[in-house]
Amino acid sequence: MSIDINYIRSQFPALKNSVNGFPVAYLDGPGGTQVPQRVIDAVSRHLIHYNANIHGVFESSVKNDQILQKAREAFADFFGCQWEEVSFCHNSTTINFKLSQAIARDLKPGDEILIGDIDHEANRGPWQILEEKGFIVKSIKVDKTQYIVDMEDFKKKLSAKTKVVAINYASNAVGSIADVKEMVKMAHNVGAVTIVDAVHFALHGAIDVMNIDTDYLFCSAYKFFGPHIGVLYAKKEQMTKLRTLKVQEQEDCAPYKFETGTLNHEGIAGAAEAIEFISDIGLKTGDQFSKLTKNLHGRRKNIVAGMMYMEDYERPLAENFKKELSKFPKVKAYCPPENYPQTSTVSFTVDGVHPNKVATLLAAKAICVWDGDFYASQFTRVMGLMESGGFVRIGLAPYNTEEELDRTLEVIRSL
């Protein structure tokens, strides 16, 4: 079975927008995708019918409790875990600040924390702040020729003193996907707790927390067709013993002990519907991946198939775009080796042209791309591009088309 691209595109109202007489091409996916109508409807429906706080006896409150529970179950299928291991929060950066401060309560001065040069600041800043408490934060180098994590440097810096390893699943700057399973295994061998930042990866591959065996993993629903909320997976045994930052009366059990105050209920309802959107794609295309999903069942099986379908659609578009870029002598693409695991994200620079100017020229043609460092600030410094404005970044989603990329290449060619 297959899905016509028009079936997917028809579900996104934003794709009908135009700017300066041009149809808008949303190539800004790594900063946040557009949302399908079903997500918009879920948010609207919640606000109209179920806009109440939790644990009341009246109908809207009771329904709200049920919606939140179903959302946990949906994300449990998304992560491959139990629903008790799913917590909601404002966004991924806030998750990591709360998580780092809670973990730090059981560390002692001199304990070491590993982060990465390639990471988004959401997975660096919260840990670096802990240096003021006497903890030692070390950063894993990046291979500057392949734009991937330097595994030899990781091995050198990992030791019995390492108590936390906070790593990036996929680079939001250049799309390289790290071998997190191996890194988690090595970290556990020295007794360290592991945290995986899956914010960029979550749109580009099926997450299996049981397989990679991480203690914590977080992502943001707005990166994969949902509203602006953050979602945390935490091993139940880890969350049970974690001394979270909460008011005294807050429930002291997983997953609620991580959730401070009133949550964004309508956002959670919309995020759960985003999972259903992915599942629907998998349901319609699952026969293509039956050999790979034969041991999975129900919604989990459809989600994994949906993720596989989206990447199979996006990857050839990204590879062809890279090949066309390589024909321009003044364009330099920052991409991992062709056979290295990577997302459909392409970052580049144009010699003599500031990235912001490139993005501005594309914006005039209704082509949305990002420029700058994308909060992968240390990586941009390491690559020597901070002073010159960083990169131009193209990021694909399953609603993007070859025609949109051709339009983009035409603007670049005009430079």
C-alpha positions in Angstrom: 0.0 0.0 0.0 1.1 3.6 -0.5 -0.2 7.1 0.2 -0.5 9.8 -2.4 1.4 12.8 -1.2 -1.8 14.8 -1.8 -3.5 12.7 0.9 -1.0 13.9 3.5 -0.8 17.5 2.2 -4.6 17.8 2.2 -4.6 17.4 6.0 -2.5 20.5 6.6 -4.5 23.8 6.3 -1.3 25.9 6.4 -0.2 24.5 3.0 -3.0 26.6 1.4 -1.2 29.8 2.6 0.6 32.1 0.2 3.0 35.0 0.5 3.8 37.5 -2.3 1.7 35.4 -4.6 3.7 32.2 -4.0 2.4 29.1 -2.2 4.3 28.8 1.1 6.9 26.0 1.2 7.5 25.1 4.8 11.0 23.8 4.8 11.5 24.9 8.5 10.5 21.5 10.0 13.4 21.2 12.4 12.1 24.3 14.1 8.6 23.0 14.3 6.2 21.3 11.8 2.8 22.4 10.6 -0.2 20.7 12.2 -2.9 18.6 10.5 -6.6 19.6 10.8 -7.3 16.7 13.2 -4.9 18.2 15.7 -6.5 21.6 15.4 -9.9 20.0 15.9 -8.7 18.1 19.0 -7.4 21.3 20.6 -10.6 23.2 19.7 -12.8 20.4 20.8 -11.1 20.2 24.2 -11.4 23.9 24.8 -15.1 23.9 23.9 -16.2 20.8 25.7 -13.6 19.7 28.3 -11.9 22.9 29.5 -11.7 22.0 33.2 -9.0 21.2 35.7 -8.3 17.6 36.8 -9.9 15.3 39.4 -13.4 17.0 39.6 -16.6 15.1 39.7 -18.4 17.1 37.0 -18.5 15.9 33.4 -15.9 18.2 31.8 -13.4 17.4 34.5 -14.0 13.7 34.3 -13.6 13.8 30.5 -10.4 15.8 30.9 -8.9 13.1 33.1 -9.8 10.5 30.6 -8.2 12.5 27.7 -5.0 13.0 29.7 -4.9 9.2 30.4 -5.4 8.4 26.8 -2.7 10.8 25.8 -0.2 9.0 28.1 -1.2 5.7 26.5 -0.7 7.2 23.0 2.8 8.4 24.0 3.6 5.1 25.6 3.0 3.6 22.2 5.1 6.3 20.6 8.0 5.6 23.0 7.5 1.9 23.4 7.0 2.0 27.1 4.3 1.9 29.9 1.9 4.8 30.3 3.2 5.3 33.9 6.5 6.3 32.3 5.1 9.3 30.4 5.1 12.8 31.9 4.1 16.1 30.3 5.7 19.5 30.6 5.9 23.0 29.0 8.7 22.1 26.6 11.9 20.1 26.3 14.2 22.8 27.7 12.0 23.1 30.8 12.0 19.3 31.2 15.8 19.2 31.2 16.1 22.0 33.7 13.7 20.3 36.0 15.4 16.9 35.4 18.9 18.2 35.9 18.1 20.0 39.2 16.3 16.9 40.5 19.2 14.6 39.6 21.7 17.0 41.1 20.1 16.6 44.6 21.7 13.2 44.8 25.1 14.2 43.3 28.1 15.5 45.2 30.8 18.0 44.3 33.4 16.5 42.0 30.9 14.2 40.3 31.2 14.4 36.5 28.5 15.1 33.9 29.0 14.5 30.1 27.3 16.5 27.5 28.2 17.0 23.8 29.6 19.8 21.6 27.0 18.8 18.9 24.1 19.2 21.3 21.3 21.7 21.3 21.6 24.2 24.2 18.5 22.5 25.8 20.8 19.6 26.5 23.8 21.6 27.5 22.8 24.7 29.5 20.8 22.9 32.2 23.8 20.8 33.0 26.4 23.5 32.7 24.6 25.5 35.4 25.3 22.7 37.8 29.0 23.7 37.7 28.1 26.3 40.3 27.3 23.5 42.7 30.8 22.0 42.2 30.0 19.4 39.6 32.4 18.9 36.7 30.8 19.2 33.3 32.8 17.8 30.3 31.8 18.1 26.7 32.3 15.4 24.0 34.0 16.6 20.9 32.6 16.6 17.5 34.3 15.2 14.4 34.7 18.4 12.4 35.1 16.6 9.0 32.1 14.2 9.3 29.9 16.3 11.7 29.3 13.4 14.1 29.9 12.7 17.7 33.6 11.8 18.3 33.2 8.4 19.9 36.9 8.1 20.8 36.6 11.3 22.8 33.5 10.0 24.5 35.3 6.9 25.6 38.2 8.9 26.9 36.0 11.2 29.0 33.7 8.5 30.4 35.0 7.2 33.7 33.9 5.9 37.1 33.5 9.6 38.1 30.8 10.1 35.4 27.4 10.1 37.1 25.3 11.6 34.2 25.6 11.2 30.5 23.2 13.6 28.6 23.4 12.9 24.9 21.8 14.0 21.6 19.9 11.5 19.6 20.1 13.5 16.3 21.8 16.8 15.6 19.3 19.5 14.9 22.0 21.4 13.0 23.2 18.8 10.6 21.0 15.8 11.1 23.6 13.2 12.1 22.1 10.4 14.3 24.3 9.2 17.2 24.7 5.5 18.2 22.7 6.3 21.4 22.2 2.6 22.2 26.0 2.0 22.4 26.6 5.2 24.3 23.9 4.4 26.9 25.3 0.9 27.3 28.8 2.3 27.9 27.4 4.9 30.3 25.5 2.3 32.3 28.7 0.2 32.5 30.3 3.0 34.7 27.1 3.5 36.7 26.0 6.7 35.0 22.4 7.8 34.5 21.5 8.6 30.9 19.3 11.3 29.4 18.6 11.4 25.6 17.5 14.5 23.8 15.3 13.2 21.1 13.8 16.5 20.1 15.1 16.5 16.5 15.1 12.7 16.1 11.5 12.3 17.1 10.2 13.3 13.6 12.7 11.1 11.7 12.7 7.7 13.3 10.8 5.3 15.5 11.8 5.7 19.2 12.2 2.5 21.2 13.2 3.3 24.7 13.4 -0.4 25.7 15.9 -1.1 23.0 18.2 1.8 23.7 17.7 1.3 27.4 18.0 5.0 28.4 16.9 6.1 31.8 15.3 9.3 30.5 14.3 10.7 27.0 12.5 13.8 26.1 11.0 15.4 23.0 8.6 18.2 21.9 5.3 17.5 20.2 5.5 20.6 18.0 8.4 18.9 16.2 6.1 16.2 14.9 2.7 17.8 14.1 1.5 18.7 17.6 1.1 21.8 19.8 3.9 23.3 21.9 4.4 20.9 24.8 7.3 18.7 26.0 7.0 15.0 26.8 9.3 13.0 29.0 9.9 9.3 29.1 11.4 8.1 32.5 12.0 4.5 33.5 9.5 3.9 36.3 12.2 2.8 38.7 14.2 6.0 38.0 11.2 8.3 38.4 10.1 6.5 41.6 13.4 7.3 43.3 14.0 10.7 41.7 13.5 13.6 44.2 11.6 15.9 41.9 11.1 19.6 42.4 7.4 19.8 43.5 5.1 21.2 46.0 4.5 19.0 49.1 0.9 18.1 48.2 1.8 17.0 44.6 1.3 13.3 44.0 4.6 11.6 44.9 4.5 8.8 42.3 5.3 8.3 38.6 4.4 9.9 36.3 2.7 12.7 38.2 5.5 13.7 40.5 7.3 15.4 37.6 4.4 17.5 36.6 4.2 20.8 38.5 1.1 22.9 38.4 -1.7 22.7 35.9 -0.7 21.3 32.6 -1.5 22.5 29.1 -4.5 20.1 28.7 -5.6 21.3 25.3 -2.0 21.0 24.1 -1.8 17.4 25.4 -5.0 16.5 23.6 -3.6 17.9 20.4 -0.3 16.1 20.9 -2.1 12.8 21.3 -3.9 13.4 18.1 -0.6 14.0 16.3 0.4 10.5 17.4 -2.9 9.3 15.8 -2.0 11.1 12.6 1.3 9.2 12.4 -0.5 6.0 13.3 -2.9 6.6 10.5 -0.1 6.8 8.0 1.3 3.6 9.3 -2.1 1.9 9.1 -2.3 2.8 5.4 1.2 1.8 4.5 2.1 -0.8 7.0 2.3 -3.7 4.5 5.5 -2.1 3.2 7.2 -2.7 6.5 5.5 -5.9 7.7 8.8 -7.7 8.0 10.2 -5.0 10.2 7.1 -4.6 12.4 6.1 -8.3 12.6 6.7 -8.4 16.4 4.7 -5.3 17.1 1.0 -4.9 17.6 -1.8 -2.3 17.5 -1.1 1.4 17.5 2.6 0.8 18.3 3.0 -1.2 15.1 1.2 1.6 13.1 3.3 4.3 14.6 6.6 2.6 13.7 5.3 1.9 10.2 4.3 5.5 9.9 7.7 6.8 10.9 9.4 4.4 8.5 7.1 5.6 5.7 7.8 9.3 6.3 11.6 8.8 6.3 11.4 6.6 3.2 9.6 9.5 1.5 11.8 12.3 2.8 15.2 10.6 2.4 15.4 10.6 -1.4 14.3 14.2 -1.5 17.0 15.2 0.9 19.7 13.2 -1.0 18.7 14.7 -4.3 18.8 18.2 -2.8 22.3 17.6 -1.5 23.5 16.4 -4.9 22.1 19.5 -6.6 23.8 21.7 -3.9 27.1 20.0 -4.6 26.9 21.4 -8.2 27.2 25.0 -6.9 30.9 25.7 -6.4 30.2 28.5 -3.8 27.9 26.3 -1.7 29.2 24.1 1.2 26.9 21.6 2.7 27.5 20.3 6.2 26.3 16.7 6.0 27.4 13.4 7.6 28.9 10.8 5.2 26.3 9.3 2.9 26.2 5.9 4.6 26.0 7.4 8.1 22.6 7.5 9.8 21.0 10.9 9.4 17.8 12.8 9.2 16.4 14.6 6.2 18.0 17.9 7.3 20.5 19.8 5.2 22.5 22.7 6.4 24.8 24.8 4.1 26.6 28.1 3.6 27.0 30.2 0.5 30.5 31.7 0.1 30.4 35.5 0.5 26.6 35.6 1.4 25.4 35.9 4.9 23.0 33.0 5.9 20.4 35.6 6.9 20.5 37.1 3.4 19.9 33.7 1.9 17.0 33.0 4.2 15.6 36.5 3.5 15.7 36.0 -0.3 14.0 32.6 0.1 11.4 34.1 2.4 10.5 36.6 -0.3 9.6 33.6 -2.5 7.5 32.2 0.3 10.1 29.5 1.1 10.5 29.1 4.9 14.0 28.1 6.1 16.1 28.8 9.2 19.4 30.6 9.5 21.8 31.0 12.4 22.9 28.4 14.9 19.5 27.0 15.9 20.7 26.8 19.5 23.3 24.3 18.5 25.6 27.1 19.5 28.7 25.2 20.6 28.7 23.1 17.4 28.5 26.3 15.4 31.5 27.8 17.3 33.5 24.6 16.8 32.8 24.8 13.1 34.0 28.4 13.1 30.7 29.8 11.8 29.4 31.8 14.7 30.9 35.1 13.6 29.8 34.6 10.0 26.1 33.9 10.9 26.0 30.2 11.1 24.2 28.0 8.6 21.1 28.0 6.3 19.0 25.0 7.3 16.5 23.0 5.2 14.4 20.5 7.0 11.9 18.1 5.4 8.6 16.9 6.6 6.3 14.4 4.8 4.2 17.2 3.3 7.2 18.7 1.4 7.6 18.2 -2.3 10.3 18.0 -5.0 8.8 21.1 -6.6 9.4 23.1 -3.3 13.0 22.0 -3.3 13.4 22.9 -7.0 12.1 26.4 -6.2 14.6 26.6 -3.4 17.5 25.6 -5.7 16.5 28.3 -8.2 16.9 31.0 -5.6 20.2 29.6 -4.5 21.3 29.4 -8.1 20.5 33.1 -8.5 23.1 33.9 -5.9 
